[in-house]
Amino acid sequence: MRECEFAFALATQSHLFETGIDLAEQNSSWKGSMSLFTGVAALALSLAALYRSFNTQVDLPVSAVQQPEANLVQEKEPASSALETAVGQQIHESSQPRAVTVRLPVSETPATKEELEAEATRVAERLQQVLPEEPMALHVAALLHAQLHSTAQAEELWKRCIQLDPRTEPYYINLAAIALDRGDSQLAVDTLHAAQTAGIDSPNVKHHLGIALNGLGRSQEAIEVAKSALATEPNSAAHWMILGQAQLQSGLNEEAEQSLRRAVDLGARTKAAYFSLFNVCMRLGKRDEAKQFRDIYASFKEDGTLSAEDRYQVLSESEARRVCVSVLSEAAALYVAIPDSQNAEMLYLRILALDPKNQSACRELADIYQQRSTPGDEQVVRERIVELDPLNLMNYLELAKAYVAGGESGKAESAIKLAISLSPSMVTGYAAMTDFLLEDQQPAKAQWYVERAVELKPSSQGYSLLARTLRAQGLTEEAQAADAMSAKLKAQVNSSAGRK
């Protein structure tokens, strides 16, 4: 119970620590960073809570992760599944690292096109046998057939998915997309109208509907659909592209030019965009500009894109590998949801054998080991994640947590130090280290880190954490001064929030 109460308190504290107002920026948008630091606080807390279980252990040698050459890091928001931890979970005491039962491949496993296709088919068929009426199992099989260019089977499977679960958008989108790919715009329109009837009317649905309507020559309807999508996503290059092409079909040349230029400005620098701009400028008599767009269009190298007919021929080995990884990923995700961690684990390991740099598979596999409380295996995978994505601060904090769970506090501290060295201007690492050291009964050492944090970003909860650190050292007067500063900043935050 004490740990649960502590979890709530620290999560609240660390969230406000990061989002408290800067003394020099009273009106900063502090709410915007709520999600990230709340997650970081939960991670720091779980790291500290796990450490309590090893407070009698012998320190182990530090093994720092190799520092990458880059000196800037990206503090990305992690998936929620990576940070959700049972704070009250008890870990058995151990002075030795936990057993490791997994190794990860470092190079692609050789496989022929035929072997990869057969493997993907086998996985999809087994999934259907295990879950014959589960729409997602049928969806996996449909994806396989679509990527192997068995469009008739794929369409029938997605139609069945829609019958079983008419509220899931991807089934409609995939059915419409495969219809568009083989030139059946009418089936795509019918499918997407059915989605709208079922209450699914997202910008993605509208985007595909606009393409299908343009394909049928129903440009006026496509214009209305594209404008509706832009009302929701005004900076979408794809929506502006659909609108411009529909306006071009309708003879609205000036409007088409504006829309197409907007699409290019937003990132749609494709052959299709420049060809459309060449076309519309010729219609408007802007021959010099038309020549410029024609030259840009002509400068595009042949990208190897095949016609729809050619794509339905034999896959290359690299395409077969991609298809196999895609099918295995979808199947593994479904096994995780069931849940069936054994099948999921083996599929993710197979994915890494086929594609050793697949970060998504690594993260999912690490989460499986975390949920199983097998920190040795989790450490192996999280070390690989750090190698693949060395500029993500959260990767090091997750690795530190896995080290703590395995009773390797020295390695945990080294991982947090490395995170700080890679991102010295971010509060996150200092806050995590402070909590870690306080739980390790090292308040004097923790004080240095929390002081750096409040220097970077003065906040109510930052000073509250400083007060806690000082109080742990018996420095009562200094702690009271920190509490007073915390109260002052909290009042400023509340006042600022009240004015908004």
C-alpha positions in Angstrom: 0.0 0.0 0.0 2.9 2.3 0.9 4.4 1.8 -2.6 1.1 2.5 -4.3 0.7 5.8 -2.4 4.3 6.6 -3.2 3.7 5.9 -6.8 0.8 8.3 -7.0 2.7 11.0 -5.1 5.9 10.7 -7.2 4.0 10.5 -10.5 2.2 13.7 -9.6 5.4 15.3 -8.4 7.6 14.4 -11.4 4.9 15.5 -13.8 4.7 18.9 -12.3 8.5 19.0 -11.9 8.8 18.9 -15.7 5.8 21.0 -16.5 6.1 23.7 -13.9 6.5 27.2 -15.2 9.9 28.8 -15.8 10.5 31.9 -13.7 11.4 33.8 -16.9 8.4 32.3 -18.8 5.2 32.8 -16.9 3.0 32.1 -19.8 4.8 29.0 -21.2 2.6 26.2 -22.5 3.3 23.8 -19.6 0.4 21.5 -20.3 2.0 20.3 -23.6 4.6 18.1 -21.9 2.2 16.4 -19.5 2.1 13.1 -21.3 5.9 12.6 -21.7 7.0 13.4 -18.1 4.1 11.6 -16.4 5.4 8.5 -18.3 9.0 9.3 -17.3 7.9 9.7 -13.7 6.2 6.4 -13.7 9.4 4.8 -15.1 11.6 6.5 -12.6 9.3 5.4 -9.8 9.2 1.8 -10.9 13.0 1.8 -11.3 13.3 3.1 -7.7 10.6 0.7 -6.3 12.3 -2.3 -7.9 15.6 -1.1 -6.4 14.3 -1.5 -2.9 14.3 -5.3 -3.4 18.1 -5.3 -3.8 19.2 -3.0 -1.0 21.4 -5.7 0.5 23.2 -6.7 -2.6 26.8 -6.4 -3.5 27.5 -3.8 -6.2 28.3 -5.3 -9.6 30.8 -3.9 -12.1 29.6 -1.1 -14.3 29.1 -1.9 -18.0 28.4 1.3 -19.8 26.7 1.2 -23.2 29.0 2.6 -26.0 28.3 6.2 -26.5 27.3 7.2 -30.1 29.1 9.9 -31.9 26.0 12.2 -32.1 25.6 14.6 -29.1 21.9 15.4 -29.5 19.1 13.1 -28.4 15.4 13.0 -29.2 13.2 12.7 -26.2 10.4 10.7 -27.8 7.2 9.7 -26.1 7.2 6.0 -25.5 4.3 3.7 -26.2 2.2 3.4 -23.1 2.8 -0.4 -22.9 6.5 0.3 -22.3 5.9 2.3 -19.2 3.0 0.6 -17.5 4.5 -1.2 -14.5 3.1 -2.8 -11.3 4.8 -0.6 -8.7 3.8 -2.9 -5.9 5.2 -6.0 -7.6 7.7 -7.8 -5.4 11.0 -9.0 -6.9 12.9 -11.8 -5.1 16.2 -10.7 -3.6 19.3 -11.7 -5.5 22.9 -10.6 -5.5 23.5 -12.1 -8.9 22.4 -11.1 -12.4 19.2 -13.0 -13.5 19.6 -15.9 -16.0 19.6 -15.1 -19.7 17.7 -17.5 -21.9 17.7 -15.5 -25.2 20.3 -14.4 -27.7 19.6 -12.1 -30.7 20.8 -12.6 -34.2 23.2 -10.0 -35.7 22.7 -10.8 -39.4 19.9 -11.8 -41.6 19.0 -15.5 -41.8 19.3 -16.7 -45.4 16.0 -17.9 -46.9 14.7 -18.3 -50.4 11.6 -16.6 -51.8 9.8 -19.9 -51.8 10.7 -20.7 -48.1 9.6 -17.2 -47.0 6.3 -17.4 -48.8 5.6 -20.9 -47.4 6.5 -19.7 -43.8 4.2 -16.7 -44.0 1.4 -18.9 -45.4 1.9 -21.5 -42.6 1.7 -18.8 -39.9 -1.4 -17.2 -41.3 -3.1 -20.6 -41.7 -2.3 -21.7 -38.2 -3.7 -18.5 -36.8 -6.9 -19.1 -38.6 -7.1 -22.6 -37.2 -6.6 -21.4 -33.7 -9.0 -18.5 -34.0 -11.4 -19.3 -36.9 -13.9 -16.6 -36.2 -11.5 -13.9 -35.0 -11.5 -11.0 -37.5 -7.9 -10.1 -36.8 -6.8 -13.6 -37.7 -8.7 -13.3 -41.0 -7.1 -9.9 -41.5 -3.6 -11.4 -41.2 -4.5 -13.9 -43.9 -5.9 -11.2 -46.0 -2.7 -9.1 -45.7 -0.7 -12.2 -46.8 -2.9 -12.8 -49.9 -2.8 -9.1 -50.8 1.0 -9.0 -50.6 1.3 -12.2 -52.6 -1.1 -10.6 -55.1 -3.9 -13.1 -54.5 -6.4 -10.3 -54.6 -9.6 -12.3 -54.9 -8.8 -14.2 -51.7 -7.8 -11.0 -49.9 -11.0 -9.2 -50.9 -13.2 -12.1 -49.7 -11.3 -12.3 -46.3 -11.7 -8.5 -45.7 -15.3 -8.7 -46.6 -15.7 -11.4 -44.0 -13.8 -9.2 -41.5 -16.3 -6.4 -42.1 -19.2 -8.8 -41.6 -17.7 -10.0 -38.3 -16.6 -6.6 -37.1 -18.2 -3.7 -39.0 -16.7 -1.1 -36.6 -13.0 -1.6 -37.4 -11.7 0.9 -40.0 -8.6 -0.9 -41.3 -10.8 -3.6 -42.9 -12.6 -1.1 -45.0 -9.4 0.8 -45.9 -7.5 -2.3 -46.9 -10.4 -3.6 -49.0 -10.7 -0.2 -50.8 -6.9 0.1 -51.3 -6.6 -3.3 -52.9 -9.6 -2.5 -55.1 -8.0 0.8 -56.2 -4.7 -1.0 -56.8 -6.3 -3.3 -59.4 -8.4 -0.5 -60.9 -11.8 -1.2 -59.4 -12.7 2.3 -58.2 -16.4 1.4 -57.9 -15.7 -1.3 -55.3 -13.5 1.1 -53.4 -16.3 3.7 -53.4 -18.9 1.2 -52.3 -16.7 -0.1 -49.5 -15.9 3.4 -48.2 -19.5 4.5 -48.3 -20.3 1.4 -46.3 -17.7 2.6 -43.7 -19.3 6.0 -43.5 -22.7 4.3 -43.0 -21.2 2.3 -40.2 -20.1 5.6 -38.6 -16.5 5.5 -39.7 -15.7 8.8 -41.5 -12.1 9.6 -40.7 -9.8 11.7 -42.9 -8.2 8.4 -44.0 -11.5 7.1 -45.3 -12.1 10.5 -47.0 -8.7 10.4 -48.6 -9.2 7.0 -50.2 -12.8 8.0 -51.2 -11.4 11.0 -52.9 -8.9 8.9 -54.9 -11.7 6.5 -55.9 -14.1 9.2 -56.9 -11.4 10.8 -59.1 -10.8 7.4 -60.6 -14.5 7.3 -61.6 -14.4 10.8 -63.0 -16.7 12.0 -60.3 -14.5 15.0 -59.7 -17.1 17.3 -58.1 -17.8 14.8 -55.4 -14.1 14.3 -54.9 -13.7 18.0 -54.4 -16.3 18.0 -51.6 -14.8 15.0 -50.0 -11.3 16.5 -50.1 -12.5 19.8 -48.7 -14.2 17.9 -45.8 -11.0 16.1 -45.1 -9.0 19.4 -45.1 -11.4 20.9 -42.6 -10.0 18.3 -40.2 -6.4 18.1 -41.4 -5.6 21.4 -43.1 -1.9 20.7 -43.4 -2.2 17.3 -45.1 -0.3 17.3 -48.4 -2.3 14.2 -49.5 -5.7 15.9 -49.1 -4.4 19.0 -51.0 -3.2 16.7 -53.8 -6.5 15.0 -54.1 -8.3 18.3 -54.2 -5.9 19.7 -56.8 -6.3 16.7 -59.1 -10.1 16.8 -58.7 -10.2 20.6 -59.5 -8.0 19.9 -62.6 -10.5 17.3 -63.8 -13.3 19.8 -63.3 -11.5 22.5 -65.3 -11.0 24.7 -62.3 -7.5 25.4 -63.4 -6.6 28.4 -61.1 -7.9 26.6 -58.0 -6.1 23.5 -59.1 -2.8 25.3 -59.4 -3.2 26.8 -55.9 -4.1 23.4 -54.4 -1.3 21.6 -56.1 1.3 24.2 -55.1 0.1 23.9 -51.6 0.5 20.1 -51.7 4.1 20.5 -52.9 4.8 23.1 -50.2 3.6 20.6 -47.6 5.9 17.9 -48.9 4.1 16.2 -51.8 7.2 16.5 -54.1 6.3 13.5 -56.2 6.3 12.9 -60.0 2.5 12.9 -60.0 2.4 16.3 -58.3 4.9 17.9 -60.7 3.2 16.4 -63.7 -0.1 17.8 -62.5 1.4 21.2 -62.1 3.0 21.0 -65.5 -0.4 20.2 -66.9 -2.3 23.0 -65.2 0.3 25.6 -66.0 0.1 24.7 -69.7 -3.6 25.1 -69.5 -3.2 28.5 -67.9 -0.6 29.6 -70.6 2.2 29.7 -68.0 4.7 28.1 -70.3 7.9 29.1 -68.5 6.6 27.7 -65.2 5.2 24.7 -67.0 8.7 24.0 -68.5 10.2 24.2 -64.9 7.8 21.6 -63.6 8.4 19.4 -66.7 12.1 19.6 -66.1 11.6 18.6 -62.4 9.3 15.8 -63.5 11.9 14.6 -66.0 14.7 14.7 -63.4 13.1 12.0 -61.3 15.1 8.8 -61.8 13.3 5.6 -62.6 12.2 4.3 -59.2 11.6 0.8 -60.4 7.9 1.1 -59.8 6.0 -1.6 -61.6 2.6 -1.4 -63.3 -0.3 -3.0 -61.5 -0.1 -5.9 -63.9 3.6 -6.5 -63.4 3.2 -6.3 -59.6 1.0 -9.4 -59.7 3.9 -11.5 -61.1 6.5 -13.3 -59.0 7.8 -11.6 -55.9 11.5 -10.9 -55.5 13.4 -12.4 -52.5 13.6 -9.1 -50.8 9.8 -8.5 -51.3 9.1 -12.0 -50.0 11.2 -11.3 -46.9 9.3 -8.0 -46.3 5.9 -9.8 -46.7 7.0 -12.6 -44.3 8.1 -10.1 -41.7 4.8 -8.1 -42.1 2.6 -11.2 -41.7 4.6 -12.5 -38.7 4.4 -9.0 -37.0 0.6 -9.0 -37.4 0.3 -12.5 -36.1 2.6 -11.8 -33.1 0.5 -8.7 -32.2 -2.6 -10.8 -32.2 -1.0 -13.5 -30.0 0.0 -10.7 -27.5 -3.6 -9.5 -27.4 -5.0 -13.0 -26.7 -2.7 -13.3 -24.7 -0.3 -16.1 -25.8 3.2 -14.8 -24.9 4.9 -18.1 -26.0 3.8 -17.9 -29.6 4.3 -14.1 -29.6 7.9 -14.4 -28.3 8.9 -17.0 -30.9 7.4 -15.0 -33.7 9.2 -11.8 -32.7 12.5 -13.8 -32.4 11.9 -15.1 -35.9 11.3 -11.6 -37.2 14.6 -10.5 -35.7 16.3 -13.5 -37.4 14.9 -12.2 -40.7 15.4 -8.5 -39.9 17.9 -8.0 -37.0 17.3 -4.2 -37.0 13.5 -4.4 -36.6 13.0 -2.0 -33.7 9.3 -2.7 -33.4 9.9 -6.4 -32.8 12.6 -5.6 -30.2 10.3 -3.3 -28.2 7.5 -5.8 -28.2 9.8 -8.6 -27.2 11.3 -6.5 -24.4 7.7 -5.8 -23.1 7.0 -9.5 -23.1 10.1 -10.2 -20.9 9.2 -7.3 -18.7 5.8 -8.7 -18.1 7.2 -12.1 -17.4 9.7 -10.6 -14.8 12.7 -12.1 -16.7 15.1 -9.1 -16.5 18.1 -10.9 -17.9 16.3 -11.5 -21.2 14.8 -8.0 -21.1 18.3 -6.5 -20.7 19.6 -8.4 -23.8 16.8 -6.9 -25.9 16.9 -3.4 -24.5 20.6 -3.3 -25.1 19.9 -4.0 -28.7 17.3 -1.3 -28.7 19.9 1.2 -27.5 22.2 0.1 -30.3 19.5 0.6 -32.9 18.1 3.9 -31.5 20.9 5.5 -29.5 19.4 9.0 -29.6 16.2 8.1 -27.7 16.6 9.1 -24.0 13.8 6.8 -22.9 15.7 3.7 -24.2 18.4 4.2 -21.6 15.9 4.7 -18.7 14.1 1.5 -19.7 17.4 -0.3 -19.8 18.3 1.0 -16.4 15.0 -0.3 -15.0 15.7 -3.7 -16.4 19.1 -3.7 -14.8 17.5 -2.8 -11.4 15.0 -5.6 -11.8 18.0 -8.0 -12.4 19.8 -6.7 -9.3 22.5 -4.8 -11.2 22.4 -1.4 -9.7 25.8 -0.4 -11.0 24.8 -1.0 -14.6 21.5 0.9 -13.9 23.3 3.9 -12.7 25.7 3.8 -15.6 22.8 3.7 -18.1 21.1 6.8 -16.4 24.5 8.6 -16.4 24.9 7.9 -20.1 21.3 9.2 -20.7 22.2 12.4 -18.9 25.5 12.8 -20.8 23.6 12.5 -24.1 20.9 15.0 -23.1 22.4 17.3 -20.5 19.7 20.0 -21.1 16.8 17.7 -20.3 15.3 17.4 -16.8 14.2 13.8 -17.3 17.5 12.1 -16.7 18.4 14.1 -13.6 14.9 13.4 -12.1 15.3 9.6 -12.7 18.8 9.6 -11.2 17.6 11.5 -8.1 14.8 9.0 -7.4 17.1 6.1 -8.0 19.8 7.5 -5.5 17.2 8.4 -2.9 16.0 4.8 -2.9 19.6 3.7 -2.6 19.9 5.8 0.5 22.4 8.2 -1.1 20.7 11.6 -0.6 23.9 13.6 -0.7 24.7 12.2 -4.1 21.1 12.7 -5.2 21.2 16.4 -4.2 23.6 17.2 -7.0 21.2 15.8 -9.6 18.1 17.5 -8.3 19.9 20.8 -8.0 20.9 20.5 -11.7 17.3 19.8 -12.5 15.9 22.9 -10.8 18.6 25.0 -12.4 17.4 23.8 -15.8 13.7 24.2 -15.1 12.7 25.8 -11.7 9.3 24.3 -10.7 7.2 23.6 -7.7 7.8 19.8 -7.7 11.4 20.2 -8.5 11.9 22.2 -5.2 9.7 19.7 -3.4 12.0 16.9 -4.5 15.0 19.0 -3.4 13.4 19.5 0.0 12.9 15.7 0.3 16.6 15.2 -0.6 17.7 17.8 2.0 15.5 16.4 4.7 16.9 13.0 4.2 20.3 14.5 5.1 19.0 16.2 8.2 19.2 19.6 6.7 15.9 20.9 8.1 16.3 24.6 7.5 17.5 24.2 3.9 14.6 21.8 3.3 12.1 24.4 4.7 13.5 27.0 2.3 13.1 24.6 -0.6 9.5 23.9 0.5 8.8 27.7 0.6 10.1 28.1 -3.0 8.0 25.1 -4.0 4.8 26.7 -2.6 5.6 30.0 -4.3 6.0 28.4 -7.7 2.9 26.2 -7.2 0.9 29.4 -6.6 2.3 30.9 -9.8 1.3 27.8 -11.8 -2.2 27.8 -10.3 -2.6 31.5 -11.1 -1.4 31.1 -14.6 -3.8 28.1 -15.2 -6.6 30.2 -13.8 -6.1 32.9 -16.3 -6.3 30.5 -19.3 
